[in-house]
């Protein structure tokens, strides 16, 4: 916790950003800001969020535009409906998310550490709180996924753009599963609940911060899932749950693990689902309950 009372082991940093208390510095020189009182403000947090969205929109273009140009040179500019089913185009679209996430991570590091002045992990709160350890986080992730299955089974709509993407080829399916586990949980938690939430809660209070961050996180996914209100409801539930956990614990690690478990289950199903679908053609007489669950999973992932 940040303190203004220096001692033999702790002292206040004199060059902290105006308006923000400086971090605690130990006698070994390790700077440790309070995750709920970070050395950045709302404007910087909003910039990080905006840049993360810009990277997701623009960086994949570096992959798909050359491919479109090559197609145009051969047989003319393909219409959008053709590109929507082009396996190479879809694969390049998802592949471009990887460098977008890496650029977002670089920007976040610069903001969180102020170019190396503060420790990255501690400033974000990537430690376990006493009240919410790894087992609770894993259980919460599994529970949220189970609730998501029920919601999409009962209220799921048509297939989404993500469904078309992952069904285009198994290679695209593999890259999507990789992103869902390796980069998406950390990058999304880093931006929304690691950078944006603490800045907002300090400025306008925890209640409004939870509402705004949850809305922004869910809103990013709305267009992609616009044909399926059930999936949008699940994403919104996940967003609110992750933000509430961050608010209650004061740490980012539990939210990250919950998100990782949620996405990890999806990724596993994503990879094995085609083999079950092949089995369905051999054994067409399925139990209705299994049929219901498979339908829900197909919408959810």
C-alpha positions as CSV (number, residue, x, y, z in Angstrom):
1,X,0.0,0.0,0.0
2,X,1.3,3.4,-0.8
3,X,2.3,5.5,2.2
4,X,3.5,9.0,2.7
5,X,5.4,8.1,5.9
6,X,9.0,7.4,5.1
7,X,10.9,5.0,7.3
8,X,14.3,3.2,7.3
9,X,12.9,0.8,4.7
10,X,10.4,2.9,2.8
11,X,10.6,6.4,1.3
12,X,8.4,8.4,-1.0
13,X,9.6,8.9,-4.5
14,X,10.0,12.7,-5.1
15,X,9.6,12.6,-8.8
16,X,6.2,10.9,-9.0
17,X,3.7,12.1,-11.6
18,X,1.9,15.3,-10.5
19,X,-1.5,14.4,-8.9
20,X,-0.5,10.8,-8.3
21,X,1.2,9.5,-5.1
22,X,4.6,8.1,-5.8
23,X,5.3,4.3,-5.4
24,X,6.9,2.7,-2.4
25,X,10.6,2.1,-2.7
26,X,12.4,-0.4,-0.6
27,X,16.0,0.0,0.6
28,X,17.0,-2.4,-2.2
29,X,15.6,0.1,-4.8
30,X,12.5,-2.0,-5.9
31,X,9.7,0.4,-6.9
32,X,6.3,-1.2,-6.1
33,X,3.2,0.9,-6.8
34,X,-0.3,0.0,-5.4
35,X,-2.2,-1.7,-8.3
36,X,-5.3,0.3,-7.3
37,X,-3.3,3.6,-7.4
38,X,-1.2,3.3,-10.5
39,X,1.2,5.8,-11.9
40,X,-1.0,6.6,-14.9
41,X,-4.3,8.4,-15.3
42,X,-7.6,8.0,-17.2
43,X,-6.3,9.6,-20.4
44,X,-3.3,7.3,-20.6
45,X,-5.5,4.3,-19.9
46,X,-8.0,5.4,-22.6
47,X,-5.1,5.8,-25.0
48,X,-3.9,2.2,-24.3
49,X,-7.5,0.9,-24.9
50,X,-7.8,2.9,-28.2
51,X,-4.5,1.7,-29.4
52,X,-5.3,-1.9,-28.7
53,X,-8.4,-1.6,-30.8
54,X,-6.6,0.2,-33.6
55,X,-3.9,-2.5,-33.7
56,X,-6.6,-5.2,-34.0
57,X,-8.2,-3.3,-36.9
58,X,-5.1,-2.2,-38.8
59,X,-2.3,-4.7,-38.3
60,X,-4.2,-7.7,-39.9
61,X,-4.5,-5.5,-43.0
62,X,-0.7,-5.9,-43.5
63,X,-1.4,-9.6,-44.0
64,X,-4.6,-9.6,-46.0
65,X,-4.1,-6.5,-48.3
66,X,-1.1,-8.1,-50.2
67,X,-3.2,-11.2,-50.7
68,X,-6.1,-9.3,-52.0
69,X,-3.8,-7.4,-54.4
70,X,-2.4,-10.7,-55.7
71,X,-6.0,-12.0,-56.3
72,X,-6.9,-8.8,-58.1
73,X,-3.9,-9.0,-60.3
74,X,-4.9,-12.5,-61.4
75,X,-8.7,-12.3,-61.9
76,X,-9.9,-8.9,-60.7
77,X,-10.9,-7.7,-57.3
78,X,-12.9,-10.4,-55.5
79,X,-16.2,-9.4,-54.0
80,X,-16.7,-9.5,-50.2
81,X,-18.9,-12.6,-50.3
82,X,-16.0,-14.5,-52.1
83,X,-13.4,-13.3,-49.5
84,X,-15.8,-14.4,-46.7
85,X,-15.3,-18.0,-47.8
86,X,-11.7,-17.8,-48.9
87,X,-9.6,-20.1,-46.7
88,X,-6.3,-18.2,-47.2
89,X,-8.0,-14.8,-46.6
90,X,-9.6,-16.0,-43.3
91,X,-6.4,-17.6,-42.1
92,X,-4.4,-14.4,-42.8
93,X,-7.0,-12.4,-41.0
94,X,-6.6,-14.4,-37.8
95,X,-2.9,-14.7,-38.1
96,X,-2.6,-10.9,-38.1
97,X,-4.0,-10.8,-34.6
98,X,-0.7,-12.2,-33.2
99,X,1.4,-9.1,-34.0
100,X,-1.5,-6.9,-33.0
101,X,-1.4,-8.4,-29.6
102,X,2.4,-8.1,-29.4
103,X,2.2,-4.4,-30.2
104,X,-0.5,-3.9,-27.6
105,X,1.7,-5.6,-25.1
106,X,4.6,-3.3,-25.9
107,X,2.4,-0.2,-25.5
108,X,1.0,-1.6,-22.2
109,X,4.6,-2.2,-20.9
110,X,5.6,1.3,-21.6
111,X,2.5,2.7,-19.8
112,X,2.6,0.4,-16.8
113,X,6.4,0.6,-16.2
114,X,6.8,4.2,-17.4
115,X,9.6,2.9,-19.6
116,X,11.2,0.7,-17.0
117,X,10.8,2.8,-13.9
118,X,8.3,0.5,-12.2
119,X,8.1,-3.3,-12.1
120,X,5.6,-4.6,-14.6
121,X,4.0,-7.6,-12.8
122,X,3.7,-6.0,-9.4
123,X,2.3,-2.7,-10.7
124,X,-0.5,-4.7,-12.4
125,X,-1.2,-6.8,-9.3
126,X,-0.2,-10.1,-10.8
127,X,-0.1,-11.8,-7.4
128,X,-2.5,-13.9,-5.5
129,X,-4.7,-12.2,-2.9
130,X,-5.3,-14.2,0.3
131,X,-9.1,-14.3,-0.3
132,X,-9.0,-15.6,-3.9
133,X,-6.4,-18.2,-4.8
134,X,-5.8,-20.4,-7.8
135,X,-8.4,-23.0,-7.0
136,X,-11.2,-20.5,-6.6
137,X,-10.1,-18.9,-9.9
138,X,-10.1,-22.2,-11.8
139,X,-13.5,-23.1,-10.3
140,X,-14.9,-19.7,-11.3
141,X,-13.6,-20.2,-14.9
142,X,-15.2,-23.6,-15.2
143,X,-18.5,-22.4,-13.6
144,X,-18.7,-19.4,-16.0
145,X,-18.1,-21.7,-19.0
146,X,-20.8,-24.1,-17.8
147,X,-23.3,-21.2,-17.4
148,X,-22.3,-20.0,-20.9
149,X,-23.2,-23.4,-22.3
150,X,-26.6,-23.3,-20.8
151,X,-27.3,-19.7,-22.0
152,X,-26.2,-20.4,-25.6
153,X,-28.1,-23.7,-25.6
154,X,-31.3,-22.0,-24.6
155,X,-31.0,-18.6,-26.3
156,X,-28.3,-19.0,-28.9
157,X,-28.9,-17.7,-32.4
158,X,-27.3,-18.1,-35.8
159,X,-23.7,-18.9,-36.5
160,X,-21.3,-16.0,-35.9
161,X,-18.4,-14.6,-38.0
162,X,-16.1,-16.5,-35.7
163,X,-17.9,-19.7,-36.5
164,X,-17.3,-19.1,-40.2
165,X,-13.7,-18.3,-39.5
166,X,-12.8,-21.4,-37.5
167,X,-14.8,-23.7,-39.9
168,X,-12.9,-22.5,-42.9
169,X,-9.9,-24.8,-42.2
170,X,-8.3,-26.7,-39.4
171,X,-5.2,-24.6,-39.6
172,X,-7.3,-21.5,-38.9
173,X,-9.0,-23.3,-36.1
174,X,-5.6,-24.1,-34.6
175,X,-4.4,-20.5,-34.8
176,X,-7.6,-19.3,-33.2
177,X,-7.2,-21.8,-30.4
178,X,-3.6,-20.7,-29.9
179,X,-4.6,-17.0,-29.7
180,X,-7.5,-17.8,-27.3
181,X,-5.0,-19.3,-24.8
182,X,-1.5,-17.8,-25.5
183,X,-2.2,-14.1,-26.0
184,X,-5.9,-13.0,-25.8
185,X,-6.5,-13.6,-22.0
186,X,-3.4,-11.8,-20.9
187,X,-3.6,-8.9,-23.4
188,X,-7.3,-8.3,-22.8
189,X,-7.0,-8.5,-19.0
190,X,-3.9,-6.3,-19.2
191,X,-5.8,-3.5,-21.1
192,X,-9.2,-3.6,-19.5
193,X,-8.7,-4.7,-15.9
194,X,-5.0,-4.1,-15.6
195,X,-4.7,-0.5,-17.0
196,X,-8.2,0.9,-17.6
197,X,-10.0,-0.3,-14.4
198,X,-7.6,1.1,-11.7
199,X,-7.4,4.5,-13.4
200,X,-11.2,4.7,-13.7
201,X,-11.9,3.5,-10.2
202,X,-9.6,6.1,-8.7
203,X,-11.2,8.9,-10.8
204,X,-15.0,8.0,-10.6
205,X,-15.3,5.1,-8.1
206,X,-15.4,1.3,-8.3
207,X,-19.1,1.1,-9.3
208,X,-18.8,3.2,-12.4
209,X,-15.4,1.7,-13.3
210,X,-16.9,-1.8,-13.2
211,X,-19.8,-0.7,-15.5
212,X,-17.6,1.1,-18.0
213,X,-14.9,-1.5,-18.2
214,X,-17.4,-4.4,-18.5
215,X,-19.2,-2.5,-21.2
216,X,-16.1,-1.7,-23.2
217,X,-14.9,-5.3,-23.0
218,X,-18.2,-6.8,-24.1
219,X,-18.7,-4.0,-26.7
220,X,-15.5,-5.0,-28.5
221,X,-17.0,-8.4,-29.2
222,X,-20.6,-7.4,-30.1
223,X,-20.0,-6.9,-33.8
224,X,-18.3,-10.2,-34.2
225,X,-21.2,-12.0,-32.4
226,X,-24.0,-9.7,-33.5
227,X,-26.0,-12.7,-35.0
228,X,-26.1,-14.5,-31.7
229,X,-27.6,-12.7,-28.7
230,X,-26.9,-15.7,-26.5
231,X,-23.1,-15.4,-27.1
232,X,-23.3,-11.7,-26.4
233,X,-25.0,-12.4,-23.1
234,X,-22.2,-14.8,-22.2
235,X,-19.5,-12.4,-23.1
236,X,-21.2,-9.7,-21.0
237,X,-21.5,-12.0,-18.0
238,X,-17.9,-13.0,-18.3
239,X,-16.8,-9.3,-18.6
240,X,-18.8,-8.3,-15.5
241,X,-17.5,-11.3,-13.5
242,X,-13.9,-10.6,-14.3
243,X,-14.2,-6.9,-13.5
244,X,-16.0,-7.6,-10.2
245,X,-13.3,-10.1,-9.2
246,X,-10.6,-7.5,-10.0
247,X,-12.4,-4.9,-7.9
248,X,-12.9,-7.1,-4.9
249,X,-9.5,-8.6,-4.8
250,X,-7.4,-5.6,-5.9
251,X,-5.3,-7.9,-8.0
252,X,-5.3,-8.8,-11.7
253,X,-4.0,-12.4,-11.4
254,X,-7.4,-14.0,-10.4
255,X,-9.2,-12.4,-13.3
256,X,-6.5,-13.5,-15.7
257,X,-6.6,-17.1,-14.5
258,X,-10.5,-17.2,-14.8
259,X,-10.2,-15.8,-18.3
260,X,-7.5,-18.3,-19.2
261,X,-9.5,-21.3,-17.9
262,X,-12.6,-20.1,-19.8
263,X,-10.7,-19.7,-23.0
264,X,-8.7,-22.8,-22.5
265,X,-11.8,-25.0,-22.3
266,X,-13.1,-23.4,-25.5
267,X,-9.8,-23.9,-27.2
268,X,-9.7,-27.6,-26.3
269,X,-13.2,-28.1,-27.6
270,X,-12.3,-26.1,-30.7
271,X,-9.6,-28.5,-31.5
272,X,-11.4,-31.8,-30.9
273,X,-14.9,-30.7,-32.2
274,X,-14.2,-31.7,-35.8
275,X,-13.4,-35.3,-34.8
276,X,-16.7,-35.5,-32.9
277,X,-18.6,-34.2,-35.9
278,X,-17.0,-36.9,-38.0
279,X,-18.1,-39.5,-35.5
280,X,-21.7,-38.1,-35.8
281,X,-21.8,-39.2,-39.4
282,X,-20.9,-42.7,-38.4
283,X,-23.2,-42.8,-35.3
284,X,-26.1,-40.6,-36.3
285,X,-28.4,-41.6,-33.4
286,X,-27.2,-39.2,-30.7
287,X,-28.7,-38.7,-27.3
288,X,-30.8,-35.5,-27.3
289,X,-28.8,-34.1,-24.3
290,X,-25.5,-34.6,-26.1
291,X,-27.0,-33.0,-29.2
292,X,-28.1,-29.9,-27.2
293,X,-24.6,-29.5,-25.6
294,X,-22.8,-29.8,-29.0
295,X,-25.1,-27.1,-30.4
296,X,-24.4,-24.8,-27.5
297,X,-20.6,-25.4,-27.8
298,X,-20.7,-24.7,-31.5
299,X,-22.3,-21.3,-30.8
300,X,-20.1,-20.5,-27.9
301,X,-16.8,-21.1,-29.6
